[in-house]
Amino acid sequence: MRTDTVLKVEAFDLLTKQLGEVDAERFIAIIKNDNFDYTKWRSNIFAGMSIEEIHRQATQFEKNTTK
């Protein structure tokens, strides 16, 4: 298992690679200021979507991120 420090560094690296440094910082600020409940958010992320739509979006995401 990773230490908290290693996890934070790896997560910020991933955010920075995907969003850029400025938007990664904005994202962290938004999460901190909103008292964001990740578990609640994840339980609703696919609400109302068919399995086909989830698959289509996942496939499109993969195409866009593996260039």
VODO-842189 format. One record per residue (C-alpha): x, y negated, z negated; residue in three letters. Coordinates in Angstrom, 3 decimals. Example, Ala and Ser with C-alpha at 12.3 -4.5 7.8 and 13.67 -1.06 7.14 Angstrom:
<rs>
r x->12.300; y->4.500; z->-7.800; resn->ALA
r x->13.670; y->1.060; z->-7.140; resn->SER
</rs>
This chain:
<rs>
r x->0.000; y->0.000; z->0.000; resn->MET
r x->1.228; y->-3.513; z->0.832; resn->ARG
r x->1.879; y->-6.059; z->-1.890; resn->THR
r x->-0.375; y->-9.123; z->-2.007; resn->ASP
r x->2.471; y->-11.278; z->-0.712; resn->THR
r x->3.173; y->-9.000; z->2.250; resn->VAL
r x->-0.543; y->-8.841; z->3.070; resn->LEU
r x->-0.861; y->-12.642; z->3.005; resn->LYS
r x->2.178; y->-13.106; z->5.243; resn->VAL
r x->0.997; y->-10.493; z->7.752; resn->GLU
r x->-2.540; y->-11.888; z->7.803; resn->ALA
r x->-1.342; y->-15.443; z->8.363; resn->PHE
r x->0.953; y->-14.231; z->11.157; resn->ASP
r x->-2.009; y->-12.546; z->12.853; resn->LEU
r x->-4.223; y->-15.598; z->12.451; resn->LEU
r x->-1.487; y->-17.842; z->13.803; resn->THR
r x->-0.911; y->-15.620; z->16.837; resn->LYS
r x->-4.642; y->-15.528; z->17.656; resn->GLN
r x->-5.686; y->-19.049; z->16.716; resn->LEU
r x->-2.542; y->-21.145; z->16.681; resn->GLY
r x->-1.109; y->-22.768; z->13.596; resn->GLU
r x->-3.609; y->-25.630; z->13.291; resn->VAL
r x->-6.739; y->-23.514; z->13.709; resn->ASP
r x->-5.358; y->-20.819; z->11.400; resn->ALA
r x->-4.957; y->-23.466; z->8.698; resn->GLU
r x->-8.459; y->-24.791; z->9.447; resn->ARG
r x->-9.893; y->-21.283; z->9.144; resn->PHE
r x->-8.277; y->-20.764; z->5.741; resn->ILE
r x->-9.559; y->-24.146; z->4.539; resn->ALA
r x->-13.083; y->-23.326; z->5.737; resn->ILE
r x->-13.057; y->-19.976; z->3.948; resn->ILE
r x->-11.757; y->-21.507; z->0.714; resn->LYS
r x->-14.234; y->-24.395; z->0.746; resn->ASN
r x->-17.314; y->-22.341; z->1.594; resn->ASP
r x->-16.900; y->-19.708; z->-1.124; resn->ASN
r x->-17.052; y->-17.291; z->1.782; resn->PHE
r x->-18.377; y->-13.811; z->0.972; resn->ASP
r x->-16.602; y->-11.551; z->3.463; resn->TYR
r x->-18.522; y->-8.432; z->2.432; resn->THR
r x->-21.877; y->-10.133; z->2.942; resn->LYS
r x->-20.737; y->-11.591; z->6.269; resn->TRP
r x->-19.525; y->-8.204; z->7.527; resn->ARG
r x->-22.809; y->-6.531; z->6.596; resn->SER
r x->-24.685; y->-8.947; z->8.876; resn->ASN
r x->-22.227; y->-9.378; z->11.748; resn->ILE
r x->-23.921; y->-6.824; z->14.019; resn->PHE
r x->-27.504; y->-7.414; z->12.868; resn->ALA
r x->-29.927; y->-7.271; z->15.760; resn->GLY
r x->-27.354; y->-5.940; z->18.231; resn->MET
r x->-27.712; y->-2.642; z->20.034; resn->SER
r x->-24.828; y->-0.182; z->20.056; resn->ILE
r x->-24.459; y->-0.929; z->23.772; resn->GLU
r x->-24.058; y->-4.667; z->23.107; resn->GLU
r x->-21.516; y->-4.028; z->20.346; resn->ILE
r x->-19.583; y->-1.756; z->22.710; resn->HIS
r x->-19.718; y->-4.326; z->25.533; resn->ARG
r x->-18.409; y->-7.083; z->23.274; resn->GLN
r x->-15.682; y->-4.849; z->21.839; resn->ALA
r x->-14.581; y->-3.840; z->25.341; resn->THR
r x->-14.495; y->-7.471; z->26.466; resn->GLN
r x->-12.546; y->-8.462; z->23.355; resn->PHE
r x->-10.000; y->-5.732; z->24.000; resn->GLU
r x->-9.560; y->-6.861; z->27.625; resn->LYS
r x->-9.021; y->-10.450; z->26.482; resn->ASN
r x->-6.492; y->-9.591; z->23.777; resn->THR
r x->-4.349; y->-7.000; z->25.572; resn->THR
r x->-3.128; y->-9.125; z->28.465; resn->LYS
</rs>
